[in-house]
Amino acid sequence: MKKKSIVIIIIVIVVLALAAGLYFWEGRELLAGGSQAASAGSENAGDGSEVYANRVSDIMGLNASDLGLNQRFSGVVEPQKTTNIQLETGRTTSEIFVEVDDAVKAGDPLFQYDTDELMMTVEKDKLEQEKIENNIVTQQQQLEELQKQAKNAWGDTLLQYTIQIQEAEVNLKQTEYELDVKKMEIEKNQKAIDQSIVVSPMDGIIRQINEKGQTTDMYGNTDNTFMTIIADGQFRIKGLINEQNVYQITEGTPVTIRSRVDESITWSGVIDEIDTANPESSQNQNYYGGGVSDPMLQSSKYPFYVSLDSFDGLMMGQHVYIELGSAAAEPAHTEGVWLWEGFFFYEDDPTIPYVWAVENGKIKKREITIGEMDPETGAYQVTEGLTQDDAIVWPDESVTEGLKAVVME
């Protein structure tokens, strides 16, 4: 019996040991699974739309291409100024004095409206005016006669004359109003006749004459332009920039225009307008060298315009490259970190600047320390918190900590 009891005790101990071991390993697996889930949750925190970031070195212009430039856009040569002339509603032309490609000066006649119908209307209105004026004379005489007879009347007769006089005065005012309206109509139509010849508002070239009136393109857009005049010899360059990069350019930024045929041929200019109020429609973007396979076409693109120092050698509609900076320009700073103030943002303390930096593929707020400002470039030296290898994003209101970041290389 004693031996049997010892065997039973040993069996119980073994079973307890096995149970304890199984519990230990299950506990480890649960802990590991919890750790992995927490890690996954951390990685997925802040999921949302992607934001685009740039290397500090790119922003500073240190990663320039062999051409010495770090940003290139497609552009097209267009006239510095374009005037579209539309026909007045309901009017047709009787004669066109110019043809496409004709050179015109400000004040030169372009076309003449058909005035036959207007002239007939004016003659008819003048006859009606004369008739109204005769009615006014008759009504005035009737009113004077009533007033004269009322002087010798009394009682009910006087009351009747008083009512008739009031009615006559109202009718006279109504007729006088009709006369004023008719005079204005005659004056308006006569002015249209006198100004039936439309003249050019500027010096330029006749680019288009649309004698058919309103036209509709393949995208359903309507155009009421009858005649288009472009400025003679004055060109500008129109480019497109993606919404992720639009805040990296500013008006007054020097640029180099480079021929697509021969990249050694360049022109210089500055960005004089950035039109963020009118994003380009997708069907127009291929005009600037994009293609449907370009992923950037999935976001908005905004036009910007470059005024040139010289137009020699350029042709209307010519496709070119727009490159930020002067062709001979070198980065203002090569050591340390120098950034424009627009990349900084502040919270409760206006003396502590932050930037939105990229860490492990996500946006994170990072405190920095800034030093002196370069008066020539307007850039501030970042003395602590950033290196040239870091990537940052523009502090737009939509940027929040935890968003996924795509670094533009």
C-alpha positions as semicolon CSV with decimal commas, in nm:
position;residue;x (nm);y (nm);z (nm)
1;M;0,000;0,000;0,000
2;K;0,284;0,234;0,083
3;K;0,445;0,178;-0,257
4;K;0,111;0,233;-0,430
5;S;0,062;0,566;-0,253
6;I;0,408;0,682;-0,358
7;V;0,330;0,599;-0,726
8;I;0,004;0,795;-0,709
9;I;0,184;1,098;-0,561
10;I;0,447;1,086;-0,838
11;I;0,175;1,070;-1,108
12;V;-0,002;1,375;-0,957
13;I;0,326;1,570;-0,949
14;V;0,395;1,489;-1,317
15;V;0,044;1,593;-1,421
16;L;0,074;1,921;-1,230
17;A;0,412;1,987;-1,390
18;L;0,275;1,926;-1,740
19;A;-0,021;2,153;-1,672
20;A;0,206;2,427;-1,542
21;G;0,429;2,399;-1,849
22;L;0,132;2,415;-2,085
23;Y;-0,001;2,724;-1,905
24;F;0,343;2,888;-1,922
25;W;0,376;2,839;-2,300
26;E;0,017;2,949;-2,368
27;G;0,083;3,260;-2,159
28;R;0,393;3,338;-2,363
29;E;0,199;3,300;-2,690
30;L;-0,077;3,528;-2,563
31;L;0,177;3,789;-2,457
32;A;0,351;3,765;-2,791
33;G;0,022;3,796;-2,977
34;G;-0,075;4,098;-2,768
35;S;0,260;4,259;-2,834
36;Q;0,222;4,203;-3,210
37;A;-0,130;4,345;-3,208
38;A;-0,015;4,652;-3,014
39;S;0,270;4,696;-3,260
40;A;0,030;4,666;-3,555
41;G;-0,206;4,912;-3,392
42;S;0,081;5,155;-3,344
43;E;0,182;5,120;-3,707
44;N;-0,173;5,181;-3,825
45;A;-0,230;5,480;-3,598
46;G;-0,308;5,792;-3,790
47;D;-0,403;5,612;-4,112
48;G;-0,531;5,859;-4,370
49;S;-0,445;6,014;-4,701
50;E;-0,080;6,032;-4,792
51;V;0,115;6,356;-4,775
52;Y;0,420;6,432;-4,986
53;A;0,751;6,530;-4,831
54;N;1,081;6,660;-4,967
55;R;1,435;6,615;-4,847
56;V;1,584;6,919;-4,680
57;S;1,874;6,893;-4,922
58;D;1,631;6,908;-5,217
59;I;1,459;7,214;-5,074
60;M;1,798;7,380;-5,033
61;G;1,886;7,295;-5,395
62;L;2,182;7,072;-5,309
63;N;2,073;6,771;-5,517
64;A;2,087;6,955;-5,847
65;S;2,097;6,776;-6,180
66;D;2,386;6,795;-6,423
67;L;2,226;7,114;-6,549
68;G;2,265;7,271;-6,208
69;L;1,890;7,275;-6,135
70;N;1,667;7,080;-5,898
71;Q;1,314;7,131;-6,031
72;R;1,186;7,101;-6,386
73;F;0,837;7,154;-6,524
74;S;0,687;7,133;-6,869
75;G;0,577;7,462;-7,022
76;V;0,434;7,613;-7,339
77;V;0,486;7,952;-7,502
78;E;0,172;8,164;-7,512
79;P;0,101;8,534;-7,576
80;Q;0,160;8,773;-7,291
81;K;-0,192;8,907;-7,340
82;T;-0,497;8,768;-7,517
83;T;-0,824;8,950;-7,581
84;N;-1,143;8,764;-7,668
85;I;-1,419;8,966;-7,833
86;Q;-1,776;8,838;-7,814
87;L;-2,076;8,951;-8,017
88;E;-2,351;9,134;-7,834
89;T;-2,653;8,915;-7,768
90;G;-2,895;8,908;-8,059
91;R;-2,669;9,100;-8,300
92;T;-2,506;8,988;-8,623
93;T;-2,223;9,129;-8,831
94;S;-2,257;9,294;-9,169
95;E;-1,889;9,319;-9,252
96;I;-1,555;9,189;-9,118
97;F;-1,255;9,411;-9,195
98;V;-0,972;9,175;-9,090
99;E;-0,855;8,821;-9,151
100;V;-0,670;8,565;-8,941
101;D;-0,298;8,653;-8,897
102;D;-0,359;9,021;-8,979
103;A;-0,164;9,268;-8,766
104;V;-0,379;9,537;-8,606
105;K;-0,319;9,850;-8,400
106;A;-0,532;9,975;-8,115
107;G;-0,830;10,157;-8,271
108;D;-0,823;9,973;-8,604
109;P;-1,173;9,861;-8,719
110;L;-1,235;9,489;-8,681
111;F;-1,595;9,434;-8,790
112;Q;-1,930;9,610;-8,818
113;Y;-2,265;9,509;-8,676
114;D;-2,566;9,483;-8,902
115;T;-2,767;9,801;-8,829
116;D;-3,057;9,768;-9,077
117;E;-3,300;9,636;-8,818
118;L;-3,189;9,889;-8,560
119;M;-3,234;10,176;-8,803
120;M;-3,588;10,060;-8,879
121;T;-3,656;10,035;-8,506
122;V;-3,529;10,390;-8,450
123;E;-3,749;10,529;-8,726
124;K;-4,051;10,349;-8,585
125;D;-3,974;10,474;-8,233
126;K;-3,941;10,831;-8,358
127;L;-4,290;10,813;-8,509
128;E;-4,421;10,677;-8,180
129;Q;-4,239;10,955;-7,997
130;E;-4,410;11,216;-8,213
131;K;-4,748;11,054;-8,147
132;I;-4,685;11,056;-7,771
133;E;-4,581;11,422;-7,781
134;N;-4,906;11,510;-7,963
135;N;-5,102;11,319;-7,698
136;I;-4,930;11,520;-7,428
137;V;-5,030;11,849;-7,596
138;T;-5,391;11,733;-7,622
139;Q;-5,399;11,615;-7,259
140;Q;-5,252;11,945;-7,138
141;Q;-5,522;12,139;-7,327
142;Q;-5,796;11,919;-7,181
143;L;-5,656;11,967;-6,831
144;E;-5,647;12,346;-6,873
145;E;-6,009;12,347;-6,995
146;L;-6,124;12,142;-6,695
147;Q;-5,940;12,371;-6,455
148;K;-6,103;12,676;-6,622
149;Q;-6,455;12,530;-6,597
150;A;-6,402;12,424;-6,236
151;K;-6,351;12,787;-6,134
152;N;-6,719;12,867;-6,206
153;A;-6,863;12,545;-6,060
154;W;-6,990;12,469;-5,710
155;G;-7,140;12,181;-5,512
156;D;-7,164;11,843;-5,683
157;T;-7,054;11,992;-6,015
158;L;-6,733;12,118;-5,860
159;L;-6,672;11,773;-5,710
160;Q;-6,708;11,610;-6,051
161;Y;-6,469;11,858;-6,209
162;T;-6,218;11,793;-5,928
163;I;-6,227;11,416;-5,994
164;Q;-6,187;11,469;-6,370
165;I;-5,892;11,703;-6,313
166;Q;-5,716;11,445;-6,094
167;E;-5,766;11,174;-6,355
168;A;-5,636;11,403;-6,629
169;E;-5,324;11,484;-6,425
170;V;-5,253;11,113;-6,369
171;N;-5,299;11,036;-6,739
172;L;-5,068;11,322;-6,832
173;K;-4,790;11,198;-6,601
174;Q;-4,827;10,846;-6,740
175;T;-4,795;10,974;-7,096
176;E;-4,491;11,186;-7,004
177;Y;-4,330;10,874;-6,854
178;E;-4,396;10,682;-7,176
179;L;-4,227;10,964;-7,366
180;D;-3,915;10,942;-7,144
181;V;-3,895;10,563;-7,196
182;K;-3,929;10,599;-7,571
183;K;-3,655;10,865;-7,581
184;M;-3,420;10,633;-7,391
185;E;-3,490;10,347;-7,632
186;I;-3,418;10,571;-7,929
187;E;-3,098;10,698;-7,768
188;K;-2,980;10,344;-7,690
189;N;-3,045;10,215;-8,041
190;Q;-2,896;10,524;-8,203
191;K;-2,582;10,480;-7,994
192;A;-2,559;10,116;-8,109
193;I;-2,587;10,239;-8,469
194;D;-2,323;10,506;-8,420
195;Q;-2,091;10,252;-8,255
196;S;-2,163;9,967;-8,491
197;I;-1,796;9,946;-8,592
198;V;-1,594;9,755;-8,331
199;V;-1,227;9,852;-8,307
200;S;-0,925;9,668;-8,169
201;P;-0,854;9,741;-7,802
202;M;-0,480;9,672;-7,843
203;D;-0,192;9,611;-8,079
204;G;-0,169;9,249;-8,183
205;I;-0,237;8,971;-8,429
206;I;-0,579;8,831;-8,523
207;R;-0,553;8,473;-8,399
208;Q;-0,908;8,348;-8,456
209;I;-1,235;8,453;-8,622
210;N;-1,535;8,237;-8,541
211;E;-1,810;8,336;-8,784
212;K;-2,029;8,045;-8,668
213;G;-2,080;8,199;-8,327
214;Q;-2,095;7,963;-8,028
215;T;-1,890;7,643;-8,058
216;T;-1,866;7,334;-7,839
217;D;-1,548;7,128;-7,802
218;M;-1,516;6,752;-7,755
219;Y;-1,541;6,790;-7,376
220;G;-1,873;6,979;-7,390
221;N;-1,724;7,320;-7,313
222;T;-1,893;7,609;-7,497
223;D;-1,709;7,908;-7,641
224;N;-1,884;8,231;-7,739
225;T;-1,570;8,403;-7,865
226;F;-1,613;8,568;-8,205
227;M;-1,261;8,705;-8,247
228;T;-0,932;8,652;-8,061
229;I;-0,641;8,897;-8,063
230;I;-0,300;8,811;-7,921
231;A;-0,031;9,060;-7,824
232;D;0,226;9,096;-8,099
233;G;0,570;8,961;-8,008
234;Q;0,511;8,958;-7,633
235;F;0,537;8,604;-7,498
236;R;0,515;8,437;-7,160
237;I;0,553;8,076;-7,048
238;K;0,269;7,883;-6,891
239;G;0,353;7,585;-6,671
240;L;0,166;7,348;-6,441
241;I;0,263;7,247;-6,089
242;N;0,115;6,971;-5,876
243;E;-0,079;7,055;-5,560
244;Q;0,186;6,884;-5,345
245;N;0,457;7,117;-5,474
246;V;0,272;7,442;-5,544
247;Y;0,386;7,599;-5,217
248;Q;0,752;7,546;-5,308
249;I;0,739;7,822;-5,569
250;T;0,670;8,189;-5,513
251;E;0,614;8,490;-5,731
252;G;0,946;8,654;-5,814
253;T;1,136;8,322;-5,822
254;P;1,398;8,330;-6,101
255;V;1,368;8,053;-6,358
256;T;1,547;7,924;-6,665
257;I;1,353;7,833;-6,979
258;R;1,523;7,556;-7,175
259;S;1,452;7,440;-7,530
260;R;1,335;7,080;-7,560
261;V;1,508;7,047;-7,894
262;D;1,846;7,187;-7,788
263;E;1,889;7,213;-7,409
264;S;2,187;7,441;-7,451
265;I;1,944;7,716;-7,567
266;T;1,799;7,898;-7,267
267;W;1,600;8,207;-7,174
268;S;1,575;8,369;-6,832
269;G;1,271;8,501;-6,650
270;V;1,078;8,511;-6,324
271;I;0,752;8,360;-6,200
272;D;0,507;8,651;-6,199
273;E;0,179;8,470;-6,128
274;I;0,064;8,149;-5,956
275;D;-0,305;8,085;-6,021
276;T;-0,420;7,856;-5,739
277;A;-0,781;7,968;-5,789
278;N;-0,816;7,793;-6,125
279;P;-0,688;7,433;-6,131
280;E;-0,648;7,284;-6,477
281;S;-0,898;7,020;-6,593
282;S;-0,751;6,675;-6,658
283;Q;-0,811;6,687;-7,035
284;N;-0,575;6,983;-7,069
285;Q;-0,283;6,833;-6,881
286;N;-0,151;6,624;-7,170
287;Y;-0,093;6,955;-7,347
288;Y;0,199;7,013;-7,113
289;G;0,366;6,680;-7,171
290;G;0,180;6,465;-6,917
291;G;0,024;6,130;-6,994
292;V;-0,261;5,929;-6,855
293;S;-0,010;5,696;-6,691
294;D;0,132;5,982;-6,483
295;P;0,006;5,925;-6,124
296;M;0,033;6,295;-6,054
297;L;-0,260;6,354;-6,288
298;Q;-0,482;6,211;-6,017
299;S;-0,436;6,530;-5,814
300;S;-0,496;6,894;-5,901
301;K;-0,250;7,095;-6,105
302;Y;-0,230;7,473;-6,101
303;P;-0,105;7,704;-6,376
304;F;0,180;7,944;-6,316
305;Y;0,325;8,202;-6,554
306;V;0,677;8,319;-6,631
307;S;0,762;8,661;-6,772
308;L;1,076;8,661;-6,987
309;D;1,369;8,897;-7,024
310;S;1,392;8,819;-7,395
311;F;1,167;8,647;-7,653
312;D;1,427;8,597;-7,925
313;G;1,400;8,254;-8,087
314;L;1,069;8,158;-7,925
315;M;0,762;8,060;-8,125
316;M;0,395;8,062;-8,026
317;G;0,292;7,719;-7,897
318;Q;0,652;7,600;-7,855
319;H;0,703;7,344;-7,576
320;V;0,985;7,413;-7,332
321;Y;1,122;7,316;-6,991
322;I;1,086;7,547;-6,691
323;E;1,364;7,508;-6,438
324;L;1,378;7,684;-6,104
325;G;1,676;7,911;-6,056
326;S;1,929;8,067;-6,287
327;A;2,120;7,840;-6,523
328;A;2,443;7,960;-6,364
329;A;2,312;7,975;-6,008
330;E;2,469;7,784;-5,721
331;P;2,294;7,700;-5,393
332;A;2,314;7,989;-5,149
333;H;2,417;7,752;-4,866
334;T;2,581;7,410;-4,882
335;E;2,662;7,358;-4,513
336;G;2,405;7,313;-4,239
337;V;2,029;7,349;-4,280
338;W;1,868;7,667;-4,417
339;L;1,491;7,689;-4,466
340;W;1,227;7,950;-4,537
341;E;1,011;8,055;-4,246
342;G;0,704;7,909;-4,417
343;F;0,819;7,558;-4,322
344;F;0,801;7,646;-3,949
345;F;0,490;7,650;-3,732
346;Y;0,430;7,749;-3,370
347;E;0,187;7,638;-3,102
348;D;0,144;7,782;-2,752
349;D;0,490;7,936;-2,728
350;P;0,568;8,173;-3,021
351;T;0,940;8,134;-2,952
352;I;0,948;7,756;-3,010
353;P;0,931;7,658;-3,380
354;Y;0,835;7,314;-3,508
355;V;0,841;7,133;-3,842
356;W;0,649;6,834;-3,972
357;A;0,924;6,575;-4,018
358;V;0,908;6,222;-4,155
359;E;0,998;5,945;-3,913
360;N;0,952;5,578;-4,009
361;G;0,730;5,676;-4,301
362;K;0,492;5,890;-4,094
363;I;0,453;6,255;-4,005
364;K;0,577;6,364;-3,664
365;K;0,597;6,705;-3,504
366;R;0,958;6,797;-3,429
367;E;1,090;7,089;-3,228
368;I;1,381;7,277;-3,386
369;T;1,610;7,562;-3,300
370;I;1,665;7,843;-3,549
371;G;1,942;8,096;-3,569
372;E;2,024;8,384;-3,803
373;M;1,840;8,479;-4,121
374;D;2,016;8,527;-4,453
375;P;1,892;8,869;-4,576
376;E;1,966;8,779;-4,938
377;T;1,763;8,457;-4,951
378;G;1,524;8,507;-4,658
379;A;1,616;8,159;-4,527
380;Y;1,675;8,084;-4,158
381;Q;1,952;7,861;-4,029
382;V;1,823;7,557;-3,839
383;T;2,086;7,495;-3,574
384;E;1,925;7,195;-3,403
385;G;1,659;6,937;-3,486
386;L;1,711;6,882;-3,860
387;T;1,972;6,750;-4,097
388;Q;1,998;6,773;-4,474
389;D;1,895;6,407;-4,499
390;D;1,565;6,462;-4,314
391;A;1,239;6,496;-4,505
392;I;0,974;6,752;-4,414
393;V;0,634;6,866;-4,541
394;W;0,477;7,208;-4,579
395;P;0,272;7,289;-4,262
396;D;-0,068;7,287;-4,428
397;E;-0,377;7,283;-4,203
398;S;-0,460;6,931;-4,322
399;V;-0,128;6,788;-4,196
400;T;-0,154;6,602;-3,865
401;E;0,078;6,377;-3,672
402;G;0,064;6,012;-3,777
403;L;-0,023;6,063;-4,144
404;K;0,159;5,845;-4,396
405;A;0,432;6,027;-4,583
406;V;0,574;5,973;-4,931
407;V;0,919;6,123;-4,972
408;M;0,968;6,274;-5,318
409;E;1,309;6,162;-5,439
